[in-house]
């Protein structure tokens, strides 16, 4: 008898250990953790409970989802199936759960999405498909998601040139859209024409050589944040941002921008943050950011800038200016004081990693310390490098030339 009891307990333990183990929180949220084996999600693990509102099956070694896996959980609102090994999903697997507003399928192995997969999720607002292997998006796949607000398609394998221009025409409420990590270089100009209230667009690492036409349409005047990191954008067209007057953050980190037209950012009257770090910018027009009344943070590190005018940064809201890691050997006299006089909000100035003359470097460091402005210089380390001149005076060739002309 004892042997039979021990055997029964042993079998039960193996069964639980091999499949995900789930627990219910607050009688409404089911949270599961992985077992020791890969698992096909079947009816019985999380199904047949109409009190369930949220199901988390993140990182549970799931390889497939049975058609009845979510049977009789009518009040379900959130599903998280991220970080599993799901390579395909059957049409009908999400039927019978019409209240779902959030579906997370990120970081799986999905390569295709069959038409009809999302057709019975009329209240879906957030759909995360990022980090899969999706190679193609069929026209109609999102047609029955009229309430969709956030769509993450980042880090897949589809090509922008193969997307139908009408793909999102039935999703006018999308506010947050992520394409990063896909090749969007030849996507159709009309791709986002159906949007009425887009706020955020992620296009990092998208093989772009210019800001694409599908971003600059007049219907995207609602756009507030545009991320274009790590592309090959040159920014040659001065009219690029003509329809982006509501943009508050522009990220062009790690592109190949060399020359900036002095008017290119003028339409961006509400811009607060701009990142132009890690480009190839050699010079800034004297009035580059002048009169951009709301600009707070300007990042220009790791460029090829040798000379800047304080006039370029005359904005009453400026809080942070980063000129680190450029080719600057001197700044105009009283640069920091002048900058602070116009921008009383200035609290941080980064200038480390430039080939400053030692006298110029000391002037700047003294000024930021005197004004209580945060800086990026560590005075305790021994690797601060600067160039000595015959006299310990900051030599400014342009100012000397002006003095000669005046005489």
Phi, psi and omega in degrees: 000315180299320180298321180294321179295313179300317180299317181297316179297318181298315180296318180298317181297317179298318181298315180293319183293326184287327181253167178301147176253129185241149173223154182253129179253133177054026177062018185218333184248121179261124180238126183243150174236153187294149169269200183271349185237160168298155191214138170265120182289116183240167175300136178121327182285311181233004185273177170059048175206101183283001173274345183289129179250327182221140178232124178245114179239035182293131174057047183251016177062030181281130180255339182203161180234120180293151184300335181251019184299331181246032180292136175058045168234060191301329184269010181297134181241333183224134176230130175237108178245025185289160176058044174243200184236032184283122182258342178204157178227139182273145172298130181107346183295335179253016177283151177083007177229063189290351182268358182298126179248345181223124180229117182248115180237019186292154175057050169244205181238025183296129178247336178222157175233108183292143176303135180099350184302321184252011190295337183251034176237064188294341182257008182296126179248329183233121179231117182248111179244013184295151174071031174252203180232033184295124184259343183203143177243112183286142173300125181108347184298330181251010188299329186255031177239066185291341182262004185299127182246322184233125180228119180250113178243015186295152172057052170244202186230017180277161179252134180302325183292344180263001179277137177288135181300343180260012187306321185251016185296339181259014182234059186293344184269000181300128178250331185232119184227129185239116176248355190310139177088004174246154178279103183252019189294333182237029179296148182298143182300332185268008190305322184252018184297337182279351183280143180240347187211036181293130182250323186229134177224120180256117181228037177290142175053052183246017176061036183269139174254350175208164175288117190294154182298330182292349179268337191259010180294153184296337179288348180264023176297344180281349186299132180248328181228127181232117183249121185229034183298147169055059171236199178237039185284136179257334179063054182275334185273114181292349181261011185308317189258022186300331181254024184238042186294344180261004181295132178248341179218128180233120183244108178243027178306134173061062171237202182235034180292127179249312183240138179246121173290137186296345182256356190300327182261002184300325178293344187273065186289344180253008183296134179248328183225131174225131180241112178243021181294155176057049171242202180234033183291129182259327179209156178247132172303149187298334181246032188307307183247014181298140175063016169274089198296340184252359183295128183248323184227127178236119180250118181230021183291159176057049171241198181242026184289132178250333183217137177226150176255137178299334180297334182295340188244025181281086178227129187290352182250002186298127179249324184223132174232123181245108177246018184293154175058050173241206180243030187278125178259340177201158171244157180300156185303134179060032182306309184294318180297317178295318180298316181291325180298324180272328184242080182297345179278350184301121182236350184211129178225118182254127183218011182294153172083014174261154180277057183295146162297145184301319181296321179293318179300314181296320177303311182296314181299318178296320181294314182293324179291319180297323182271358179071030181268131179295141180222176185250020181264125175263103185286351182274344182271160187263000186261019173291122184244139175208168185257127178277144172244171182300321176246144181280067181225141179285112181272126181236093186305321181295322179289324178296321178295321178296320179297320178296317180297322182291338179264000000 
